[in-house]
Every structure is written in structure tokens, then in C-alpha cells.
Amino acid sequence: MITVDLLGGIRKLAGFSKVNINVANSSINEILTLLEREYDLENKIKESEIMIAINGVESSVLGGRGAKISSGDTVTILSVVHGG
């Protein structure tokens, strides 16, 4: 099971803060696709507006969207706020 935590604006958009996904192995891409499809978030998750961490490590250093996720991992997705 993989735990997905949603923080910030993405949590408000989704209407929940945590979901457990019953898969043994996955990737960031697969998790995002599942969230979009299963929780009516299609076209609402914008890559440029989120940061994703796997077990507290920013996913870009782990392979970006192709980063592998295993059962027991926690994926955190949070909205990034940009200012000017």
C-alpha cells in the first residue's frame, strides 16, 4: 500500500488530505494518473504548480515523474506558491 498525502491548494482542490493506494509498486506518473482518474482531478493537477516528495525526498532527485514507489512509501504532493 502506498500512502499519498495532499497539502496546500491541491488538498482543497481534491477535497481530502490522504489516500491509501493498494498497489505494491508504482511510479509518480502512475500515481498522478490514478488520482486524476479515480478522484476527478483530471486537468486539475498542473506539474508546474506542484512539488512531489517520496518519503520526504524531492522526486526530481529520484527520477522525476518516472521515480519508483514501493509499498510502504509515502508520496507527498503539495502546491507550490509563486510570488512576484
C-alpha positions as a Python dict, from the first residue, in 0.01 Angstrom:
ca = {
    (1, 'M'): (0, 0, 0),
    (2, 'I'): (124, 347, -91),
    (3, 'T'): (10, 649, 111),
    (4, 'V'): (-49, 977, -72),
    (5, 'D'): (-64, 1297, 135),
    (6, 'L'): (-203, 1611, -25),
    (7, 'L'): (-105, 1951, 116),
    (8, 'G'): (-198, 2310, 39),
    (9, 'G'): (-418, 2403, -254),
    (10, 'I'): (-412, 2053, -402),
    (11, 'R'): (-575, 1922, -83),
    (12, 'K'): (-852, 2180, -110),
    (13, 'L'): (-899, 2100, -478),
    (14, 'A'): (-923, 1725, -411),
    (15, 'G'): (-1138, 1754, -100),
    (16, 'F'): (-925, 1513, 102),
    (17, 'S'): (-581, 1514, 261),
    (18, 'K'): (-477, 1148, 249),
    (19, 'V'): (-549, 840, 42),
    (20, 'N'): (-406, 489, 55),
    (21, 'I'): (-350, 322, -280),
    (22, 'N'): (-348, -55, -275),
    (23, 'V'): (-59, -128, -511),
    (24, 'A'): (282, -278, -437),
    (25, 'N'): (490, -84, -688),
    (26, 'S'): (422, 222, -899),
    (27, 'S'): (571, 547, -1029),
    (28, 'I'): (490, 915, -983),
    (29, 'N'): (331, 917, -1330),
    (30, 'E'): (109, 620, -1247),
    (31, 'I'): (4, 768, -911),
    (32, 'L'): (-86, 1104, -1069),
    (33, 'T'): (-283, 931, -1344),
    (34, 'L'): (-471, 724, -1085),
    (35, 'L'): (-551, 1032, -875),
    (36, 'E'): (-676, 1220, -1181),
    (37, 'R'): (-895, 931, -1294),
    (38, 'E'): (-1027, 800, -962),
    (39, 'Y'): (-1078, 1131, -781),
    (40, 'D'): (-1200, 1359, -1061),
    (41, 'L'): (-877, 1560, -1074),
    (42, 'E'): (-820, 1535, -1447),
    (43, 'N'): (-661, 1855, -1582),
    (44, 'K'): (-652, 1997, -1229),
    (45, 'I'): (-304, 1877, -1130),
    (46, 'K'): (-59, 2106, -1307),
    (47, 'E'): (301, 1984, -1299),
    (48, 'S'): (437, 2339, -1279),
    (49, 'E'): (230, 2409, -967),
    (50, 'I'): (314, 2108, -751),
    (51, 'M'): (611, 1957, -572),
    (52, 'I'): (622, 1584, -509),
    (53, 'A'): (827, 1405, -245),
    (54, 'I'): (875, 1035, -181),
    (55, 'N'): (944, 962, 184),
    (56, 'G'): (1044, 1326, 230),
    (57, 'V'): (1285, 1338, -66),
    (58, 'E'): (1200, 1567, -358),
    (59, 'S'): (1112, 1341, -651),
    (60, 'S'): (1330, 1517, -911),
    (61, 'V'): (1641, 1372, -747),
    (62, 'L'): (1483, 1026, -756),
    (63, 'G'): (1393, 1023, -1126),
    (64, 'G'): (1115, 1280, -1157),
    (65, 'R'): (785, 1150, -1295),
    (66, 'G'): (941, 808, -1351),
    (67, 'A'): (1054, 776, -989),
    (68, 'K'): (968, 434, -850),
    (69, 'I'): (741, 399, -548),
    (70, 'S'): (704, 82, -341),
    (71, 'S'): (456, -45, -87),
    (72, 'G'): (508, 134, 244),
    (73, 'D'): (624, 457, 79),
    (74, 'T'): (457, 792, 138),
    (75, 'V'): (411, 1029, -153),
    (76, 'T'): (351, 1391, -59),
    (77, 'I'): (205, 1628, -318),
    (78, 'L'): (192, 1993, -232),
    (79, 'S'): (100, 2307, -417),
    (80, 'V'): (383, 2546, -485),
    (81, 'V'): (300, 2913, -436),
    (82, 'H'): (479, 3155, -665),
    (83, 'G'): (512, 3521, -587),
    (84, 'G'): (632, 3821, -774),
}
